[in-house]
Amino acid sequence: MSLATIGVLGIVAFLILIFAGMNIGLSLLLTGCVGFYVINPNFLAAASMVQMTVTSQVTTYSLIVIPLFIMMGNFAYYAGLSAALFDAANKWLSRLPGNLAAAAVAASAGFGAICGSCAATCATMGAISLPEMRKHGYADRLSTGSIAMGGTLGILIPPSTPMIIYCIMANNVSIGKMFAAGIVPGLMLAVLCILTIVVLVKMSPGIAPPPQKCSWIERFKSLKGLIGIVVLFGVVLGGLFTGFFPATQSAAVGAFLAILLCAANRKLSWKNFVGALRDSITTFAMTFLILIGATVFSKFLALTGIPQSVGTLIREAEMPFWLVIVLMTIVYIVLGMIMDELPMILLTVPIFYPIILDYADTMGLSPEMMAVWFGIYIILVMELGAIAPPVGMNCFIIQGISKDIPLWTIYKGALPFVITILVAVVLIYFFPQIVTAIPASMK
């Protein structure tokens, strides 16, 4: 049996395990170990490979930013900052058609700036905004679709856990520059989503009630609840972008400030403190298991030569860059239907990253900026998988919050936003400066 055949069978086995309901991290780890053993039938060698992988990941200093940013987001949630975001967004967007749906997107963008997780942003904003929209008579497809889409902004607007993983995988791309690159595309996508909601409501007025206008006094009063978010975002990312402290210290400062904000808002009870720590540990443990499993699986694929064969095939075919992007987008959409963002990054970056660098001159970018651009592209296309059927992780999260809403209704509401994301991909393809302008200006 050839190495390529073993690799293909390994990928098929991994997909079967996922569809059977096994945890993604364990599926990656098991398939990688068995595949490694089939290629090199030495149990001690396979066990040693796993041991070295775990040791190398545990001792990777840059990974400390992940649990710290997760902790920052959890304490910000317990501090009540997410509810304040939705209230302010609702008041400032009160004149727009479908204002509550637009507010859910805007609040998700704001919460993404202190969270960094797609699922956490979706679950948090869904629990806050969905009951309000249903109470005011919004159609379920509009309310659930806007929340599912808004949740994806959590991984595009910094800080972002997938961005950190990408930076580590892509030969240590600067985390600070990667975060800076996500700001403009994140805001652009949020605006595109709000415009999509306005268009949907204009086309079908019955899906949302007439907007309830707020006075300017109410709007400015709502800004008081955003002071903590502005301080947290400004100190953490401001210090990182200016070089005042590196990413690891930035994450530590953010986690500490979030705890202080929780105390300042009189929400730092023992129950909330333990709850935030427990949620942080649970999320990071899941992330870490996926990281280990995907690393083992990537090593197995490297032995089969599949990544190198794919790269050679594309180079020899001399495909234009637009065709490469179309093909990769299809791959990410398919993968997004069966797994979340972290395994996608860990599985695909070793294959696609070297190929993308070959097209840096085509895009008129330096290799460093091309790597940054590719990171934002990956985040955008992964967002497609988070809302597209037949899986769509965010759609399942929304369905878990409100079990009486059929899953198909949520898919129907999310599908228009697939076009919105594709528009964003096209915009950064033709205007890469949307991504690179800020990071290129950093030292």
C-alpha positions in Angstrom: 0.0 0.0 0.0 1.4 3.4 -1.0 2.0 6.2 1.5 -0.5 8.4 -0.4 -3.2 5.6 -0.1 -2.5 5.4 3.6 -2.9 9.1 3.9 -6.2 9.2 2.1 -7.5 6.3 4.2 -6.4 8.2 7.3 -8.4 11.2 6.3 -11.5 9.0 5.5 -11.1 7.3 8.9 -10.9 10.7 10.7 -14.2 11.9 8.9 -15.9 8.6 9.9 -15.0 9.1 13.5 -16.3 12.6 13.5 -19.6 11.6 12.0 -19.8 8.8 14.6 -19.8 11.4 17.3 -16.2 11.1 18.6 -14.5 14.3 20.0 -12.6 16.0 17.3 -9.3 16.2 19.3 -9.5 12.5 20.1 -10.4 11.6 16.5 -7.3 13.5 15.2 -5.1 11.9 17.9 -6.3 8.4 17.3 -6.2 8.6 13.5 -2.7 10.2 13.6 -1.3 7.5 16.0 -2.7 4.6 14.0 -1.6 6.1 10.7 1.9 6.6 12.1 2.0 3.0 13.3 0.8 1.7 9.9 3.7 3.5 8.2 6.2 2.6 10.9 5.0 -0.5 12.7 6.8 0.2 15.9 4.6 0.9 19.0 7.4 2.6 21.0 8.1 5.0 18.1 4.5 6.0 17.9 4.2 6.5 21.6 7.4 8.5 21.6 6.1 10.7 18.8 2.9 11.4 20.8 5.0 12.1 24.0 7.3 14.5 22.2 4.3 16.3 20.6 2.6 16.8 24.0 5.9 18.0 25.6 6.6 20.5 22.8 3.1 21.9 22.9 3.1 22.2 26.8 6.5 24.0 26.7 5.5 26.4 23.9 5.6 29.8 25.7 3.5 31.6 23.1 0.5 29.4 23.8 0.0 30.9 27.2 -1.8 33.8 25.5 -4.7 31.4 24.7 -5.9 30.6 28.2 -5.3 34.2 29.3 -7.4 35.7 26.5 -10.1 33.0 27.2 -10.1 34.1 30.8 -10.4 37.7 29.8 -13.5 37.0 27.8 -15.1 34.9 30.5 -14.6 37.5 33.2 -15.9 40.2 30.8 -19.0 38.1 30.3 -19.6 37.8 34.1 -19.0 41.5 34.5 -22.1 42.1 32.4 -20.3 43.8 29.5 -22.1 41.8 26.8 -25.5 43.1 28.0 -24.2 46.7 28.0 -23.0 46.2 24.4 -26.3 45.0 23.2 -28.2 47.8 24.9 -25.9 50.5 23.5 -26.0 49.0 20.0 -29.8 48.8 20.0 -30.1 52.5 21.0 -27.6 53.8 18.4 -29.0 51.7 15.6 -32.6 52.3 16.6 -33.5 54.1 13.4 -32.5 51.2 11.1 -34.9 48.6 9.8 -34.4 45.5 11.8 -32.6 47.4 14.4 -32.5 44.7 17.0 -31.0 42.2 14.6 -28.4 44.9 13.5 -27.7 45.5 17.2 -27.0 41.8 17.7 -24.4 42.0 15.0 -22.8 45.2 16.3 -22.8 43.9 19.9 -21.2 40.6 18.7 -18.5 42.6 17.0 -17.9 44.5 20.3 -17.9 41.3 22.3 -15.5 39.7 19.9 -13.0 42.4 20.8 -12.8 41.0 24.3 -13.6 37.3 23.7 -11.8 35.7 20.7 -14.1 32.7 20.3 -16.8 32.2 17.7 -18.9 29.8 19.8 -18.7 31.9 22.9 -19.7 35.1 21.1 -22.6 33.3 19.5 -23.8 31.7 22.7 -23.4 34.9 24.8 -25.1 37.3 22.4 -27.8 34.7 21.5 -28.8 34.3 25.1 -29.1 38.1 25.4 -30.6 39.2 22.1 -32.8 36.3 20.9 -35.4 36.6 23.7 -35.6 40.4 23.0 -36.1 39.9 19.3 -38.8 37.2 19.7 -40.6 39.4 22.2 -40.7 42.3 19.7 -42.1 40.1 16.9 -39.0 39.5 14.8 -39.2 36.5 12.4 -37.2 33.6 13.8 -35.1 33.3 10.6 -34.0 36.9 10.8 -33.2 36.8 14.5 -31.4 33.5 14.5 -29.5 34.2 11.3 -28.2 37.5 12.5 -27.0 36.0 15.8 -25.3 33.1 14.1 -23.5 35.5 11.7 -22.6 37.9 14.4 -21.0 35.1 16.4 -18.5 34.5 13.6 -17.1 38.1 14.2 -15.6 36.8 17.5 -12.7 35.1 15.6 -12.1 38.0 13.1 -11.9 40.9 15.5 -8.9 40.7 17.8 -8.0 39.1 20.1 -8.8 35.8 18.4 -7.7 32.3 19.4 -7.6 31.0 15.8 -5.4 33.9 14.8 -2.9 32.9 17.6 -2.9 29.3 16.4 -2.4 30.4 12.8 0.6 32.6 13.8 2.2 29.7 15.5 1.6 27.4 12.6 2.7 29.9 10.0 6.3 30.1 11.0 5.7 32.5 13.9 3.9 35.3 12.1 3.7 38.3 14.5 0.6 38.0 16.7 0.5 41.8 17.0 0.4 42.3 13.3 -2.1 39.6 12.8 -4.4 41.2 15.4 -4.0 44.6 13.7 -4.9 43.0 10.4 -8.2 41.9 11.7 -9.5 45.3 12.8 -10.6 46.8 9.4 -11.9 43.5 7.9 -13.8 42.9 11.1 -15.5 46.3 11.1 -16.1 46.0 7.3 -17.8 42.6 7.7 -19.9 43.9 10.6 -21.1 46.9 8.4 -21.8 44.5 5.5 -23.9 42.3 7.8 -25.9 45.2 9.0 -26.5 46.3 5.4 -27.6 42.8 4.6 -30.1 42.9 7.5 -31.5 46.3 6.2 -31.8 44.9 2.7 -33.6 41.7 3.9 -36.1 43.8 6.0 -36.7 46.2 3.0 -37.4 43.2 0.8 -39.6 41.4 3.4 -41.0 44.1 5.8 -43.0 41.4 7.7 -39.9 39.8 9.2 -39.2 42.8 11.6 -41.4 45.4 13.3 -41.0 49.1 12.5 -37.9 50.5 14.3 -38.4 52.1 17.7 -36.5 55.4 17.7 -34.5 56.4 20.7 -33.6 60.0 21.7 -30.0 61.2 21.6 -30.1 61.5 25.4 -30.8 57.8 25.7 -28.0 57.0 23.2 -25.4 58.9 25.1 -26.5 57.5 28.4 -26.0 54.0 27.0 -22.3 54.7 26.3 -21.7 54.7 30.1 -21.9 50.9 30.0 -19.1 50.7 27.3 -16.4 52.4 29.4 -15.1 49.1 30.7 -15.0 47.6 27.2 -13.2 50.6 25.8 -10.6 50.6 28.6 -10.1 46.8 28.2 -9.7 46.9 24.4 -7.6 50.1 24.5 -5.1 48.9 27.1 -4.7 45.4 25.8 -4.5 46.0 22.0 -3.1 49.5 22.3 -0.2 48.3 24.4 0.3 45.4 22.0 0.2 47.5 18.8 2.5 50.2 20.2 5.0 47.6 21.3 4.7 48.6 25.0 4.3 44.9 25.9 4.3 41.6 23.9 1.3 39.4 23.3 1.8 37.2 26.4 1.9 40.2 28.7 -1.0 41.8 26.8 -3.1 38.7 27.5 -2.1 38.7 31.2 -3.0 42.4 31.5 -6.3 41.8 29.8 -7.2 39.0 32.1 -6.3 41.0 35.2 -8.3 44.1 34.0 -11.3 41.9 33.3 -11.2 40.7 36.9 -11.0 44.3 38.1 -13.9 45.3 35.9 -16.0 42.4 37.3 -15.2 43.6 40.8 -16.0 47.3 39.8 -19.4 46.2 38.5 -20.0 44.3 41.8 -20.3 41.0 39.9 -17.1 39.4 41.4 -18.9 36.9 43.7 -17.2 33.7 44.7 -19.7 31.8 42.4 -18.9 34.0 39.4 -15.1 33.8 40.1 -15.1 30.0 40.2 -17.5 29.9 37.2 -15.2 32.1 35.1 -12.2 30.0 36.0 -14.0 26.7 35.4 -15.2 27.9 32.0 -11.7 29.1 31.0 -10.1 25.8 32.0 -12.8 23.7 30.2 -12.4 25.8 27.0 -8.6 25.7 27.0 -8.5 21.9 27.8 -10.7 21.3 24.7 -8.5 23.7 22.6 -5.3 22.0 23.9 -6.6 18.5 23.0 -7.5 19.6 19.5 -4.0 21.2 19.2 -2.2 18.1 20.2 -4.4 15.8 18.1 -4.1 18.0 15.0 -0.3 18.2 15.4 0.0 14.4 15.6 -2.3 14.1 12.6 -0.3 16.7 10.6 2.9 14.8 11.3 1.2 11.6 9.9 0.1 13.5 6.8 3.6 14.9 6.3 4.9 11.3 6.3 2.4 10.3 3.6 3.7 13.2 1.4 0.1 14.4 0.6 0.8 18.1 1.5 3.9 18.1 -0.7 2.1 16.4 -3.5 -0.8 18.9 -3.4 1.7 21.8 -3.5 3.6 20.3 -6.4 0.4 19.7 -8.3 -0.7 23.3 -8.0 2.8 24.7 -8.9 3.1 22.4 -12.0 -0.4 23.3 -13.1 0.6 27.0 -12.9 -2.9 27.9 -11.7 -3.8 31.6 -11.6 -4.2 32.9 -8.0 -7.9 33.5 -8.3 -8.5 29.9 -9.1 -6.3 28.8 -6.2 -8.4 30.9 -3.9 -11.7 29.5 -5.3 -10.5 25.9 -4.8 -9.3 26.6 -1.3 -12.6 28.4 -0.4 -14.5 25.3 -1.5 -12.2 23.1 0.7 -12.7 25.3 3.7 -16.5 25.4 3.2 -16.6 21.6 3.1 -14.3 21.3 6.2 -16.3 23.9 8.0 -19.4 21.6 7.7 -17.8 18.9 9.8 -15.3 20.6 12.2 -14.7 23.9 13.9 -12.0 26.5 13.2 -9.0 25.2 15.2 -8.6 21.8 13.5 -9.2 23.4 10.1 -6.2 25.8 10.7 -4.0 23.0 12.0 -4.8 20.6 9.2 -4.7 23.0 6.2 -2.0 25.6 7.0 0.9 23.1 6.5 -0.6 22.3 3.1 -1.7 25.7 1.8 0.8 28.1 3.5 3.8 27.3 1.3 1.6 27.5 -1.8 0.2 30.9 -0.9 3.7 32.5 -0.4 4.5 31.7 -4.0 1.8 34.2 -5.0 3.1 37.1 -2.9 4.4 39.0 -6.0 1.1 38.4 -7.8 -0.7 40.2 -4.9 2.0 42.9 -4.8 2.8 42.0 -1.1 5.9 41.0 0.8 6.1 37.4 2.1 5.3 38.7 5.6 2.3 40.7 4.5 1.1 37.8 2.3 1.2 35.5 5.4 -0.9 38.1 7.3 -3.3 38.4 4.4 -3.7 34.6 4.2 -4.5 34.5 7.9 -7.4 36.9 7.5 -8.6 35.0 4.4 -8.6 31.8 6.4 -10.7 33.4 9.2 -13.2 34.7 6.7 -13.8 31.4 4.9 -13.9 29.5 8.2 -16.8 31.8 9.1 -18.7 30.3 6.1 -18.4 26.9 7.6 -19.7 28.1 11.0 -23.1 29.1 9.5 -23.5 26.9 6.4 -25.5 23.7 6.4 -25.4 20.7 6.9 -23.6 21.4 10.2 -22.9 25.1 10.8 -21.7 25.1 14.4 -23.2 28.5 15.2 -26.6 27.3 14.0 -26.5 24.4 16.4 -25.6 26.7 19.2 -28.6 28.9 18.5 -30.8 25.8 18.3 -29.5 24.8 21.7 -30.5 28.2 23.1 -34.0 28.0 21.7 -35.0 24.4 21.1 -38.5 25.2 19.7 -37.0 26.9 16.6 -36.4 24.3 13.8 -32.8 23.9 12.6 -33.9 24.5 9.0 -35.3 27.9 10.0 -31.9 28.9 11.4 -30.1 27.7 8.3 -32.6 29.7 6.2 -31.8 32.8 8.2 -28.0 32.3 8.0 -27.8 31.6 4.2 -28.0 35.3 3.1 -25.0 36.0 5.2 -23.0 33.4 3.2 -23.2 35.9 0.3 -22.1 38.7 2.7 -18.9 36.8 3.7 -18.1 35.9 0.1 -18.4 39.7 -0.8 -15.9 40.3 2.0 -13.5 37.7 0.5 -13.8 39.3 -2.9 -13.1 42.8 -1.4 -9.9 41.7 0.4 -8.8 39.8 -2.8 -9.0 42.9 -5.0 -8.0 45.4 -2.2 -5.5 43.5 0.0 -4.7 46.9 1.6 -7.9 46.4 3.7 -5.9 43.7 5.5 -2.3 44.9 5.3 -2.6 48.7 5.8 -2.4 48.7 9.6 0.1 45.8 10.1 2.4 47.2 7.4 2.7 50.4 9.3 3.8 48.6 12.5 7.5 48.1 13.3 
